[in-house]
Amino acid sequence: MTLINAYFSKLQDSVNWTKRTVELRGPDGSIKFRQENVEAPDFWSDRAVTVVAEKYFRMIKGIRESSIRHMIDRVVKTIGLALMFVDAAEQDTFKAELTFMLVHQMFSFNSPVWFNVGVVDKPQSSACFIQAVQDDMGAIMDLAKKEVMLFKGGSGTGSNLSTLRSSYEKISGGGFASGPVSYMKMFDSGAGVTKSGGTTRRAALLRCLNADHPDVLTQRDGSPGFITCKSAAEQVARDLHETGKYTAEFNVPGNVYDLVSYQNANNSVRISDEFMAAVRDDANWNTLAVTTGEAVGEYKARHLWDEIAKAAHFCGDPGLQFDDTINKWHTVPVSGRINSSNPCGEYVHLDNSACNLGSLNLMQFLGADNTFNVVSFQQACRIAITAMELLVTISGYPSPEITENSKKFRP
């Protein structure tokens, strides 16, 4: 069964390729990006062509790509070589169908595929990562390094920092630990200076902290904890903006948000059923030491709930992740619990794992008579999932643990 009736193999005959000049201008009207003679299908919008030219065209042997046809061919050929087909005709059919889907905007891979596949050996192809961190300086620095390399390749990553001892707890040298909120400044800086995929796209980062972590509201020195760190930074940004000296436009050099911390991550408090019951019953809520499990602080659960709501209303963070519900829906619970998600929250899985995403454009399967072409959609799903499955095999990953889980679970 083929994706389309009789002409899927006649791609060159069914598409009119044209060349156009694309430009991207900043808020002040200045040209931020321009490329001439970009080859694209005539039915692609200027916006789509501009996005692809600016974000996804790569330098191949010192020459910048200038053709969407060639970019798609780069990716499809690389994927097609990864599978042992029955014969050359079957391989050609797979590549032709995948090419047709991509050219006709029926399907698209996640961004790292376009950034990296066919450009480097063992390409970073997954968009979404979840990483664990252990409570020692070497592991913390290792996480910072892996995050920067993932950002460089165009991916996002999330971690639950509740494994790090709080600022209320002692370290072996005798002093108090810095606590996860302090380390978040360092992680935030790494994300801020690393352009995702080597382009102007911002790095994507998620931070989780359990509601029973001692630093969830306030750190030992009285500075803002996890719930309020970003709203406090937002207030500083607003105060600076009111001086009239700084713009609030993202991606403009020297904008006010480049001057404050915690701006490159989405923060989410990890909430349990027990905490929600305490909110309902207006009960007390204890925070617990990471190292001993002993109670460190006590709050009214509703007070924490109100602080979360106020901070989120003020600056959009923190969000919530409902830990017990997530783990009840866990598809591989014997292999470990779920502690975090990727930055956008659609990939929720084990620590030290990665997910290769793709998108199917449902409108492209809608006929002129408003009927949905189920047969074509089924075949498109088969082709897309086969392609992403092959990408899991040929890709590289930032750690042995993520490599093992990716090959084992193939998300």
GILINWO-V557514 format. One record per residue. RES is the residue in one small letter. PHI is phi as a letter, one per 20 degrees, with the letter a starting at -180 (NA if undefined). D_FIRST is the distance of its C-alpha to the first C-alpha in Angstrom with 2 decimals. Layout:
<<RES/PHI/D_FIRST> <RES/PHI/D_FIRST>>
This chain:
<<m/NA/0.00> <t/d/3.80> <l/f/6.83> <i/c/8.57> <n/f/8.70> <a/c/10.50> <y/d/12.71> <f/f/11.35> <s/e/13.04> <k/d/16.16> <l/g/17.27> <q/f/20.87> <d/f/20.95> <s/e/19.51> <v/c/21.90> <n/e/25.66> <w/e/27.22> <t/c/30.80> <k/d/33.59> <r/b/35.71> <t/e/38.47> <v/d/37.93> <e/c/40.79> <l/c/41.38> <r/d/44.84> <g/e/46.84> <p/g/48.81> <d/e/51.74> <g/n/49.78> <s/f/49.88> <i/f/46.91> <k/e/45.24> <f/b/42.40> <r/b/41.80> <q/b/39.52> <e/e/39.44> <n/l/36.80> <v/e/33.80> <e/e/30.64> <a/b/28.12> <p/f/25.70> <d/f/27.99> <f/e/26.34> <w/f/27.10> <s/f/30.31> <d/f/33.43> <r/f/33.50> <a/f/30.04> <v/f/30.98> <t/f/34.35> <v/g/33.02> <v/f/30.68> <a/f/33.45> <e/f/36.09> <k/e/34.29> <y/d/31.48> <f/f/32.61> <r/d/34.18> <m/e/36.77> <i/d/35.23> <k/l/38.04> <g/n/40.49> <i/d/38.57> <r/f/37.05> <e/g/33.50> <s/c/33.42> <s/c/29.82> <i/f/26.91> <r/g/24.69> <h/f/26.48> <m/f/26.50> <i/f/22.73> <d/f/22.48> <r/g/25.08> <v/f/23.16> <v/f/19.67> <k/f/21.26> <t/f/23.30> <i/f/20.51> <g/f/18.41> <l/f/21.48> <a/e/21.73> <l/c/19.05> <m/e/19.34> <f/e/16.09> <v/f/15.77> <d/b/16.46> <a/f/16.88> <a/f/13.74> <e/f/11.65> <q/f/14.17> <d/f/13.98> <t/f/10.28> <f/g/11.12> <k/f/14.26> <a/f/13.02> <e/f/10.66> <l/f/13.62> <t/f/16.05> <f/g/14.56> <m/f/14.75> <l/f/18.28> <v/f/19.57> <h/e/18.55> <q/l/20.06> <m/f/17.16> <f/b/18.08> <s/b/21.11> <f/f/22.57> <n/f/26.09> <s/g/28.91> <p/g/29.85> <v/f/26.56> <w/f/27.51> <f/f/31.10> <n/c/30.74> <v/f/27.51> <g/n/28.06> <v/d/31.72> <v/c/33.23> <d/f/32.64> <k/l/31.70> <p/f/30.88> <q/e/31.60> <s/d/28.19> <s/e/28.89> <a/e/30.49> <c/c/32.18> <f/c/34.76> <i/c/37.22> <q/c/40.25> <a/e/43.24> <v/b/46.80> <q/d/49.81> <d/e/53.42> <d/b/54.82> <m/f/55.30> <g/f/53.22> <a/f/50.16> <i/f/50.75> <m/f/51.00> <d/f/47.93> <l/f/45.92> <a/g/47.28> <k/f/46.20> <k/f/42.65> <e/f/42.29> <v/f/43.42> <m/f/41.00> <l/f/38.09> <f/f/39.27> <k/g/39.52> <g/e/35.86> <g/n/34.82> <s/d/34.45> <g/d/36.37> <t/b/38.05> <g/c/39.88> <s/b/42.65> <n/e/45.01> <l/e/48.50> <s/f/50.23> <t/f/50.71> <l/e/53.25> <r/f/56.79> <s/e/58.37> <s/f/61.20> <y/e/63.47> <e/d/63.07> <k/f/64.99> <i/d/63.67> <s/f/65.19> <g/f/67.42> <g/o/69.16> <g/e/67.92> <f/e/65.29> <a/f/61.57> <s/f/60.10> <g/n/57.44> <p/f/53.77> <v/f/54.54> <s/f/56.58> <y/f/53.83> <m/f/51.44> <k/f/53.47> <m/f/52.72> <f/f/48.99> <d/f/49.03> <s/f/50.75> <g/f/48.17> <a/f/45.40> <g/f/47.51> <v/e/48.05> <t/d/44.51> <k/f/42.14> <s/f/38.62> <g/m/36.43> <g/m/39.46> <t/d/39.16> <t/e/41.00> <r/f/38.81> <r/f/41.00> <a/f/40.58> <a/d/39.21> <l/b/41.31> <l/c/41.87> <r/c/44.97> <c/d/45.51> <l/b/48.85> <n/f/49.63> <a/f/51.99> <d/e/54.51> <h/f/54.85> <p/g/58.44> <d/e/57.44> <v/f/55.24> <l/d/57.84> <t/c/60.70> <q/e/61.38> <r/g/64.61> <d/e/66.31> <g/n/65.58> <s/f/62.85> <p/g/59.67> <g/e/57.28> <f/f/53.53> <i/f/53.48> <t/d/55.77> <c/f/55.31> <k/f/52.90> <s/f/54.83> <a/f/58.02> <a/f/56.42> <e/f/55.24> <q/f/58.86> <v/f/60.04> <a/f/57.46> <r/f/58.60> <d/f/62.23> <l/f/61.61> <h/f/59.71> <e/f/62.64> <t/f/64.88> <g/n/63.09> <k/e/62.65> <y/c/58.98> <t/e/55.77> <a/d/53.26> <e/f/50.29> <f/f/47.75> <n/m/46.94> <v/e/50.30> <p/g/52.56> <g/m/55.40> <n/f/53.93> <v/f/55.65> <y/f/52.80> <d/f/52.98> <l/e/56.52> <v/c/55.82> <s/e/53.97> <y/m/50.95> <q/e/48.96> <n/d/45.82> <a/c/44.78> <n/e/43.66> <n/d/45.99> <s/c/45.26> <v/e/47.73> <r/e/46.30> <i/d/47.53> <s/d/48.02> <d/f/48.53> <e/f/52.13> <f/f/52.69> <m/f/51.36> <a/f/53.65> <a/f/56.53> <v/f/55.79> <r/f/55.75> <d/e/59.00> <d/l/60.70> <a/e/61.22> <n/f/62.01> <w/c/59.39> <n/e/60.19> <t/e/58.70> <l/c/58.64> <a/f/59.48> <v/f/56.56> <t/e/58.79> <t/d/60.73> <g/m/59.07> <e/f/62.42> <a/f/62.80> <v/d/63.47> <g/c/63.50> <e/c/63.53> <y/c/62.24> <k/f/61.76> <a/g/58.03> <r/f/58.22> <h/f/59.85> <l/f/56.89> <w/f/54.53> <d/f/56.58> <e/f/56.61> <i/f/52.82> <a/f/52.58> <k/f/55.23> <a/f/53.70> <a/f/50.20> <h/f/51.71> <f/f/53.64> <c/c/51.00> <g/n/47.65> <d/c/48.11> <p/e/48.06> <g/e/45.02> <l/c/44.58> <q/c/42.40> <f/e/42.95> <d/g/43.14> <d/f/43.41> <t/f/40.59> <i/g/38.28> <n/f/39.15> <k/f/38.79> <w/e/35.12> <h/g/34.73> <t/e/31.66> <v/c/33.32> <p/f/37.02> <v/f/38.22> <s/e/37.34> <g/p/39.67> <r/e/40.40> <i/e/39.00> <n/d/41.71> <s/b/40.10> <s/b/37.04> <n/f/35.81> <p/g/37.66> <c/e/35.45> <g/n/35.26> <e/e/31.53> <y/d/31.41> <v/c/33.77> <h/b/33.90> <l/f/36.16> <d/f/38.71> <n/l/37.81> <s/b/34.08> <a/b/31.58> <c/c/28.36> <n/e/25.63> <l/d/24.61> <g/b/21.99> <s/c/21.63> <l/d/18.90> <n/e/20.26> <l/f/19.58> <m/f/21.16> <q/f/18.46> <f/d/16.09> <l/e/18.88> <g/f/18.85> <a/f/22.05> <d/e/22.80> <n/m/22.67> <t/e/19.70> <f/e/17.38> <n/e/13.66> <v/f/12.69> <v/f/8.92> <s/f/9.10> <f/f/11.78> <q/f/10.16> <q/f/7.58> <a/f/10.78> <c/f/12.74> <r/f/10.87> <i/f/11.27> <a/f/14.77> <i/f/16.02> <t/f/15.04> <a/f/16.95> <m/f/19.85> <e/f/20.05> <l/f/20.50> <l/f/23.11> <v/g/25.08> <t/f/25.44> <i/e/26.60> <s/e/28.82> <g/d/32.56> <y/c/34.54> <p/f/38.20> <s/b/39.47> <p/g/38.96> <e/f/38.61> <i/f/35.74> <t/g/34.06> <e/f/34.44> <n/f/33.16> <s/f/30.15> <k/f/29.10> <k/f/30.02> <f/e/28.49> <r/l/25.79> <p/f/26.10>>
